[in-house]
Amino acid sequence: MSAAGSFWHPDALRAAAGGGRWLRRPVDSTAPVPDLAGLSTDSRSIKPGQVFLALRGENFDGHDFIHDAVRRGAGMAILDTPPSQIDTFPPATHILLVDDSLKALTRLATAYRKSLKTTRFIAVTGSSGKTTTKQMLSAVLSRKFRITASPRSFNNHIGVPLTALSAGNRDQYVICEIGTNNPGEIAALTSIVVPDIGVITGIGRVHIEGLGSLEGVANEKAALLHGLAHGGWAAVNIDEPAVLPHLESMERGVTFGFSTDADLRITECEMNDSGTTFALNDRSRWNIGLHGMHHASNATAAVAVGRRCGLSDAEIRAGLLAVAPPAMRFVRHLLGSLELFDDSYNANPESMKASIRTFRQLTSNRSGRVVVILGDMLELGSLSEAAHLELAEELSDCSQSIAPPHLAILIGPNMRHAAASLHDRDEALSVVHMESASPPDVLDLLQATDRILVKGSRGMRLERVVDAIMARFDSTRYGIETPEAATQP
């Protein structure tokens, strides 16, 4: 790894980072060039031989932890502010001063991706379902290939470069999430990884404050198609018509979804306790251990990519069956006689409706009250009031013979609109509105036999409510047995 031609050689790293000045450059025989491999921005988890790159965030400055990173074995540090007590660093440590650490990270990732001549990159974007689709792709492709996939939701200007730099030179595929808040971000991130395969999971009303409209969202997501590698291929969900004008830029690929015009069309979809079953083009049938029609769409994307990469349907099925829901994304918890669905990671109008529908279908024939705890959907701009009013319609809808929930706890200033509308409808639904998420106040409204859904935008931090419910009702956490807990499957 330390050969002069290697990407991870200190001199090659300096060139890839855009230059810079050596604050320490060991050259004598007593300080040989260290073997470097990989890069980290977290001093707590850095591994011996990795490069430590110091970044600044809202609540931290990586420059404060350079000494910790070196003590843990970092062979090189890249920073844009000179460290104190540099003479105390181990003799073989390389210290490179650059103009801007964040820009250096982008340059390094761009250069490293170019150096991976035999590795193919897959990029996933969309208004929702990115992380779940990434996990499905990982489970499917790992049946046959060596892969690296972005951890958690690493989909921004830091996460995408770190995902690229975490790839091994023997990896056959790297799977990246690409997210956005403002115009131009997907194009910028796509230019780093230059995907061979692109996936658009769907278009919905997200980040309207930054993107302006549903058409603005479609324009931003479709930037992925323009940034594909030469000869690139894409799978695009066409259930939202706003994406259709952008298909002209897709030279090679397939469309999918519930739309009758989709190449891979979901023709049947039903749920049971173990997950979701769906059919494609009235022919092949598929099973996933996740609940919801939206997950059938995500799985269809994985089917399309799996087939594109040469996997058999049997291999794809086995991979899909191995997928578990990502944390805080409609994860089901049995807490004694209480059933909790934690979907608190994030929310937009489309994902909120999908979650409510799935929850109501799953709990329609079960005992106990049905309770929804919903937080504001953020970053919707001028669409905010109308979007929250739509939730009132969704909650009171009695179609398909599914009764409305018994209790709706609506949290946040924007949820006032939904609460007022529900009161006006005079439905047999108890409605409680709170300006902010107060776990003790929420707990006072709950019963030990409730069926509960928790969902809201990330900024609402409803995971605090989930944690409080878990602590109150998960008696097994404290070694207390109850008859209800003992009989749960």
PECORTA-V713860 format. One record per helix or strand of 2 or more residues. SS is the DSSP state (alpha for helix, beta for strand). FROM is the first residue (numbers start at 1). TO is the last residue. If there is no record, write none. Layout:
SS FROM TO
SS FROM TO
This chain:
alpha 10 16
beta 21 24
beta 39 40
beta 51 53
alpha 62 71
beta 76 79
alpha 86 88
beta 94 97
alpha 101 115
beta 120 125
alpha 130 141
beta 147 149
alpha 159 165
beta 173 177
alpha 185 193
beta 197 200
alpha 208 211
alpha 214 226
beta 233 237
alpha 241 249
beta 253 257
beta 264 272
beta 275 280
beta 284 288
alpha 293 308
alpha 313 321
beta 331 335
beta 338 343
alpha 349 363
beta 370 375
alpha 381 396
alpha 399 401
beta 407 411
alpha 415 425
beta 430 434
alpha 439 443
beta 451 455
alpha 458 460
alpha 463 473
alpha 475 478
alpha 483 487
